């Protein structure tokens, strides 16, 4: 796996060199720091999915998003990161790399493996799942996902190739979520309608 990643390092380093010209920007740096922090644990996307599931209009989108995020956690954290075991940029031990690469210390150093980017995967999984069902909220969510991915390169906790891979697998996770929703949502909706029907008469009687 190391030999495979070595082929991408020159590309990654060139992007980092370009990003480092902006790392001290007094406006851009705090904004991207906030955005990258929002992606921690995928909490922002989980909350968004639950909010969407509350409304009938966006329930499918929320349901697909939540499934995509679950798939992402399993595939990224349990399988891909452990399988590829790519060191973070600041943990790379090549002399030629460390002559050029200097970690900016904008955020604390993550301890997990680098490939693929979990923040980017969850952001794109959420965005594409929503975009499939509703463009009005899907497009801004997709733009936010792209900014989230860039923020991971900007704070230099991920190689650019980690982020590209994270976006690709995130899109795949989204379509898995969409497919699962197509298969099981009718059953889920019928069950939800039955539960709702039982609750409504009780409320009427209590009044």
PADREN-905229 format. One line per 3 residues: number of its first residue (from 1); for each residue x, y, z of C-alpha. Coordinates in Angstrom, 2 decimals. Layout:
BEGIN
NUM) X Y Z  ...
END
This chain:
BEGIN
1) 0.00 0.00 0.00  2.89 2.38 0.80  4.31 2.06 -2.72
4) 0.92 2.89 -4.20  0.55 6.05 -2.10  4.14 7.11 -2.86
7) 3.09 7.62 -6.47  0.66 10.34 -5.37  2.93 12.15 -2.93
10) 4.40 14.58 -5.43  0.87 15.69 -6.40  -0.12 15.97 -2.72
13) 2.97 18.02 -1.88  2.42 20.46 -4.74  -1.14 21.11 -3.49
16) 0.12 21.60 0.08  2.72 24.10 -1.14  -0.06 26.10 -2.77
19) -2.33 25.85 0.30  0.48 27.01 2.59  0.47 30.38 0.85
22) -2.97 30.97 2.43  -2.48 29.33 5.85  -1.85 32.63 7.62
25) -4.88 34.38 6.11  -6.64 36.13 9.00  -10.13 35.70 7.49
28) -9.98 32.40 5.60  -8.18 30.34 8.24  -10.69 30.79 11.13
31) -13.63 30.21 8.77  -12.22 26.94 7.43  -11.22 25.91 10.95
34) -14.86 26.28 12.06  -16.13 24.37 9.01  -13.68 21.50 9.47
37) -14.56 21.32 13.18  -18.28 21.07 12.33  -17.53 17.79 10.56
40) -16.15 16.08 13.66  -17.88 12.73 14.12  -20.34 13.61 11.36
43) -22.60 15.08 14.07  -23.82 17.98 11.92  -24.96 15.56 9.20
46) -26.59 13.16 11.64  -28.57 16.05 13.16  -29.54 17.25 9.69
49) -30.71 13.75 8.75  -32.88 13.47 11.87  -34.40 16.91 11.26
52) -35.26 15.96 7.67  -36.84 12.69 8.84  -39.29 14.59 11.04
55) -41.01 16.16 8.02  -42.87 13.94 5.58  -41.68 15.97 2.57
58) -38.00 15.36 3.32  -38.27 12.04 5.14  -36.83 9.94 2.33
61) -33.86 12.29 2.00  -33.20 12.17 5.73  -33.58 8.40 5.82
64) -31.20 7.94 2.87  -28.70 10.32 4.45  -28.76 8.47 7.77
67) -28.24 5.09 6.10  -25.41 6.52 3.97  -23.69 7.82 7.11
70) -23.98 4.43 8.83  -22.49 2.75 5.77  -19.72 5.36 5.77
73) -18.77 4.68 9.39  -18.57 0.93 8.77  -16.73 1.10 5.44
76) -14.35 3.95 6.24  -13.48 3.40 9.88  -13.68 -0.38 10.10
79) -12.49 -1.40 6.63  -10.74 1.20 4.45  -8.68 3.11 7.03
82) -7.41 -0.10 8.59  -6.78 -1.75 5.25  -4.74 1.10 3.75
85) -3.22 2.33 7.05  -1.90 5.53 5.48  -0.01 7.81 7.91
88) -1.23 11.38 8.27  0.81 14.02 6.39  2.46 15.19 9.62
91) 3.49 11.59 10.44  5.21 10.87 7.13  8.90 10.09 7.72
94) 10.45 10.81 4.31  13.25 13.38 4.56  12.42 14.97 1.22
97) 8.79 15.35 2.30  9.61 16.99 5.62  11.99 19.44 3.99
100) 8.98 21.03 2.31  5.94 20.01 4.36  5.40 21.87 7.63
103) 2.23 21.18 9.64  0.45 24.52 10.30  -1.09 23.44 13.66
106) -4.45 25.04 12.84  -6.30 22.10 14.43  -5.16 19.35 16.76
109) -3.53 16.33 15.16  -5.93 13.39 14.57  -4.64 10.00 15.67
112) -6.50 7.83 13.14  -5.24 6.74 9.72  -5.47 9.23 6.88
115) -7.09 7.44 3.92  -9.83 8.17 3.02  -11.02 11.43 4.58
118) -13.94 10.67 6.90  -15.11 14.29 7.05  -15.25 14.43 3.26
121) -16.93 11.04 2.95  -19.69 11.92 5.41  -20.20 15.36 3.83
124) -20.57 13.99 0.29  -22.65 11.01 1.45  -25.07 13.44 3.10
127) -25.06 15.96 0.26  -25.70 13.51 -2.59  -28.42 11.70 -0.63
130) -30.25 15.00 -0.13  -29.55 16.23 -3.66  -31.16 13.07 -5.09
133) -34.48 13.93 -3.48  -34.45 17.73 -3.30  -32.22 20.10 -5.28
136) -33.29 23.14 -3.26  -31.52 21.97 -0.11  -29.25 19.50 -1.90
139) -27.23 22.06 -3.88  -26.16 24.18 -0.88  -25.43 20.98 1.05
142) -23.24 19.78 -1.83  -21.38 23.12 -1.89  -20.85 22.80 1.86
145) -19.49 19.28 1.32  -16.97 20.60 -1.21  -15.85 23.30 1.23
148) -15.60 20.68 3.98  -13.32 18.59 1.78  -11.14 21.59 0.97
151) -10.95 22.50 4.66  -9.34 19.12 5.40  -6.60 19.93 2.89
154) -6.31 23.51 4.14  -5.68 22.48 7.76  -3.40 19.76 6.34
157) -4.68 16.78 8.29  -5.39 14.95 5.02  -3.57 14.58 1.74
160) -5.50 15.95 -1.25  -5.74 12.37 -2.55  -7.45 11.38 0.74
163) -10.07 14.03 0.13  -10.62 13.06 -3.52  -11.07 9.43 -2.46
166) -13.33 10.52 0.41  -15.61 12.36 -2.01  -15.79 9.38 -4.38
169) -16.62 6.81 -1.70  -19.01 9.29 -0.06  -21.00 9.49 -3.29
172) -21.05 5.68 -3.44  -22.33 5.52 0.15  -25.08 7.99 -0.77
175) -26.32 5.79 -3.60  -26.25 2.77 -1.30  -28.46 4.73 1.09
178) -30.78 5.76 -1.74  -31.04 2.15 -2.96  -31.82 0.85 0.52
181) -34.51 3.51 0.96  -36.11 2.46 -2.34  -36.21 -1.13 -1.12
184) -37.45 -0.68 2.44  -39.11 2.76 2.64  -42.63 1.60 1.66
187) -42.61 -0.84 4.60  -41.13 1.81 6.89  -43.79 4.35 5.86
190) -46.65 1.90 6.46  -45.28 1.14 9.91  -44.94 4.85 10.66
193) -48.51 5.51 9.50  -49.83 2.77 11.80  -47.96 4.22 14.76
196) -49.24 7.72 13.93  -52.82 6.44 13.56  -52.69 4.88 17.04
199) -51.31 8.03 18.62  -53.84 10.48 17.12  -57.02 8.98 18.71
202) -55.33 8.95 22.11  -54.56 12.63 21.80  -58.17 13.33 20.80
205) -59.52 11.39 23.80  -57.17 13.20 26.18  -58.46 16.53 24.94
END
